[in-house]
Amino acid sequence: MSDPRDAGMIGRRTDGKIVHRPLSPHLQAYDMMQMTSFTSIAHRMAGCAWAAGTLLLAWWLMAAATSDVAFARVQWFMSSFLGILVLFGLTLAAWYHTLAGLRHLVWDAGYGFDIPTVYKTGRAVLIGTIVLTVLTWLFAIAFWG
C-alpha cells in the first residue's frame, strides 16, 4: 500500500518519466530551540539582511556622487534613531554571517561535526557576534564626529 504523502514527492521529467523529488525542510520541521536549527536559519537570515544592506550602501554612494542635498538626506536618515537601529542590525548581521561562514569553512574541511563541538562552535558564534558588534559600535562612537 502506498503512503498518500508520496503524492507530493512524485513528479515527471520533460520526457515523461516519473521521478521522486526530495522533500525540502521547512520552518515547521525545525525545532528552533536546537542550536543547529537556530544557527542555520539565522545564518541565512543574516545573509539576506547583509545583502539588503548593500542597498543602503548604494543609496549612500549615489547620494554622495549626486549632490550635497542628496547626501545630506542620506546622512540625516543614517543618523536618525531608525537609521542607527538599521545600521546596528546590519553590523550584527555582518558579524554573525562572517563568524557562521568561518564555522562552515571548518565544516567544509571536515572538522567539527560531532554534536558537542557543533554546540560549542554555535555558542562561540553567538557570543562572538555580540562581543564584536558591541566593540564595533564602541569604536564607531569613540571616533564618530
N, C-alpha and C positions, 0 to 999 in steps of 0.2 A: 504494500500500500504506500502511496506517495504522500509526502508531507505537503500540505497546502501552502506552506511558506516557500516551497521550492518554486512556485509560480513567479515570484518576484525575482528569482535568480536566473530565469531562463530567457535567453534572447536568441536572435538569429543574426548570423553574419550576412554580408551582402550577397553571398552565393546561396543563401537559404539554409545553410547548415545550422542546426541547433547547438548553442553553446551555453555553458553555465557561467554566469557572471558572479564575481565575488561580492559579498555584501560589504559595504563600506561602513565603518564605525560612525556613529552619530552621537550627539551630546547625551541622548538618553542612555546610551550604552556605557558611558563613562561614570565612574564614581569620583566626583570632584574632590573628595576628601583624601584620595590617594595622591601621593607625591608625584607619581609617574603621570597620571592623567592631568593633574593641575599644571605641571611644568610643561607638558606637551602642548596643551591648549593655550597656555599663557605665552609660550614661545611664538606660536602662530599669531596670536593677537598682537603681541609686541611687534612682530614683523610688519603686520598691517598698519599699526599705528606709526611706526617708523617710516613706512612708505608714504603714508598720508602726510607726514611731517615734511616731506620733500616739497609738497605743495606750498607750505609756508615759506620754505627757503626760496622757491621760485618766485613767490609773491614779493618777498623782500628784495631779491636780486633785480626783478623787473622794476620795482619801485625805485630802487637806487639808480638804475640806469635811465629812468624816465624823467623824474623831476624832483625838486626839493619838496613840493607839496605832497606828491605821492609817497615819497619816503617818510615824510613826517606822519602821514596817516598810518603807515605800517608800524612805525616806531610807537605811535600812540597806542595802537592795539596791542602790540607786544609788551608794552609796559603797563597795560591795564591789568586789573585783577584776573579777568578771564584769560588774557594773553599769557600772563605769568603762570597761571594754572595749566594752560596748554603746554607751555614750554617745560614746566616741571614734569608733566606727564610724558612728554617726548624724551626728556632726559632719563626718566625711569624706564621707558620702553627701549631706549637705545642701550642702556647698560644691561638690562635684562636680556635683550636679544643677543648682545655681544657675549655675555657670560654663558648663556644657554647654547649659543653657537660653538663656543670653545668646548663645552661639555660634549656636544655632538661630535666635534673633531676627535676627541679622545675615544668616543664610542666607535667612530669610523676606523680608528687604529686598532680596534678590537679589545679595548680595555674598559673596565668599569661596569660590566653588565650584571654582576651579582647584586642581589637586592639590597644588602646593607650599603654597598658603595653607591648604588643609584640614589638611595635616600640621603646619604651624606653629601653627595655632589648636588643634589636638588636643594638641600638646605643651604649649602655653600653658595649656590647661585642666588637664592633668595636673599640671604644675608649680605652677600657681596653687592647685589643690586641696590639695596637700601643704603649701605655704607658709601658706595661710590656716588650715588645720587646726592646724598647729603653733602659729601665732600665737594662734589662739583658745584653745588649751589652755594656752599660756604665760600669757595674760591671765587665764584662769579660775583657774589655780593661784596666780597672784600675788594674786588678790583673794578666794580661796576661804576663808573661815574667819573 
